[in-house]
């Protein structure tokens, strides 16, 4: 990190859309997946602040809260990958929140791109941050870049619970039912083993 970052320094948006997205996530996610969504935002915000990356906090927060909503039984699609289903849920949610069509499309895009292997920072800062932070939280990639104080505080406030077990089951199921999806590609690439070895669970 380029500059020191503390938990209390992190920008957590308090807007109707942000509060609504959190409410939706709390309604449809298990406690483990809800905490994962919260951590995904916080890891992203900490990385952005430490590295001087400007980002739209409300857009990133809403996207983080809804990025795995396609895993919930009520929104699980049998025709498209779960991140695409989640992107469509986010578009509908953001329309109800009064966001412009362009901003709705951005939320959808950020959620879909969180499953990419890499999202260029210069092209999409919010997509870059969410792809990075979800990789940190699920597979343990680049967790050494999380400031120690932030890591400790976030894990105390939003413990990991059963995320390793739950997400391993979810992604294996998605991969089996949707063999051309990113989920299936990740399963073939050994993501379940990486989830088990995540340093955040040490």
N, C-alpha and C positions, 0 to 999 in steps of 0.2 A: 504494500500500500504506500502511496506517496505521502499521505498526511495521516496523523492519528485520527481514529474514529471511535466514538463512544456510542453506546446504545441510545443514550438520551439525545444525541445529536441527529438521529435518523428522522427524516421527514415521514410522518404517517398521515396521509391525507384524511381530513374530516369533512367530507362532502356528502350530500345525499347519495350519490352514486357509489362512493366508497363504502358507506355504511350499508347500503342495500346489497352490494356484492358480498360483503361479509355475512350478512343475514342469509343470503341464498346459500353460500358455502356451508354455513353452520346448519342449515336445514337439511341439506342433501348429502353432506359428507360425514363419514365416520370421524370421531375425534382425532384419529391419527392423520387422516387426509386433510382435515381442517388445519391442524397444526403445521402440516407440511406446506400448505398454501401460504400460511402466515410467515413461516420461515423463508419460503422462496422469495417473498417480497423483501424481507429484512436483510437476507444475504445480498440481494441485488442492490438495495439502497446503500448498504454499507460499502460494497465494492465500488459503486458509483461515486459515493462521497470521497472515499479514499483515493480514487484515481481521477478525480476531477471530471467526471462524466455528467453532463447535463441531461436530465431526463424529465419526462412528464410523470410526476408522482401519482396523480389520480389514474392515468391510463395504465401505468404499470401495476398499481395496486388492484384495480378492477380485474386486470388480466391475470394477475397472480391468484386472486381469489377464485376465479372461474376456470383456470387453465386445465384442471382435471375433472371438471363437472361432467364431461362425457363418460367418465368411469362410473358415475352414479347410475343405478339401475333405471331410474326414471328417464335418463337422457342417453343411455347406451344405444348406439346405432348399430344395426346389423349390416349396413351398407357402406358406411364410411369410417375411417379411423377415428379413434376417440378424440384426438386433438381437433379434427375438423368438426365433429359434432359439438365439441365444446366451444369452438369458434362461432358456430351458428347460434348457440345459446347466448353467448356474449353479445352478438349482434342484436338479438331480440331484446336482451336485457337493456342494452345501451340505448336502443330506440325508445324503450319505455322511460329511460332516465332523461330523455330529451337531447341526447347527443346528436350532432350532425351526422349525415350519412358517411362523411369522410372519417369521422372519429369512430363511429361504429365499426367501419371497415378496418381501422387500425387495431382495435381490440381483437377482432377476429384474426387478423394477420399475426399479431404478437402471440396469440395462443397457439395457432397452427405452427408457427416457427419455433416454438419452444422445444419441439422434437427434432429439429434440424441438428446436424452435427456441429454446425457453426453458423451464427448469424452475424454478418459484418456490422461492426459498431457504427461506421459512418453511414450505413444505409438505414439502420433501424436500431437506435440505442435501446429502446424498451425491449425489443425482441432479443437483442444481444444479451441484455441483463437477465431476462427471464430464462433464456436457454442456459446461461452460465449458472444461475442460482439453482435451478431445478437439478442440473447435473451435480452440483455440490451436494444438495440435500438427499438425492436418491442414490447416486452411484459413487459419491465421495470424491468427485473430480475437483481438484484445485482447492480443497478445503483448507490447505495451509495458507491461503490468501485471505481467510476470514480473520479479522483482528481478534485476539484472545479474549478481550473484555466483551466484545460483541458476541462472540461464540458462547461464552459462559452465560451471559444475560439472556440471550435468545433461547438457549436450551433449557434454562430454568423456567422461563415464562411460557414457553411453548414446547414441552417435552416431546420426544420422538415416539413414545408409546409403542405401538405395534406397526409402525410405518414400513419397516423392512419386510416383515411377513406379509402385510396386506398388499403392498405395492408389487411384491414378487408374484403374488397370486393374480393380481389384476393384469399385469403386463403379460404374464404367460397366457392368460385367458384371451386377451386381446390379440396376441400374436397367433394363437391357434385358430381363432375364428376369422382373422383378417391377415392371411399369409403374405400379402403384398405391402403391409403397413410398416411404418417405422418401428412399431412395437415388435413385430415379428423379426425385423432385422436386428433389433437390439437383443432380443432373446437369443437369436442365433449367435450373436457376438459375445455372449456370456454376461449379460447385464445382471442376471440373478446372482452370480458369484460376486460381482462388484458391489451389489447392494449389501450382501452379507458382510463384506469386508469394509464397509464405509467407516472411516475414522471417526465420524460424528457419533457412532454407536460404541466407540471404545471406552 
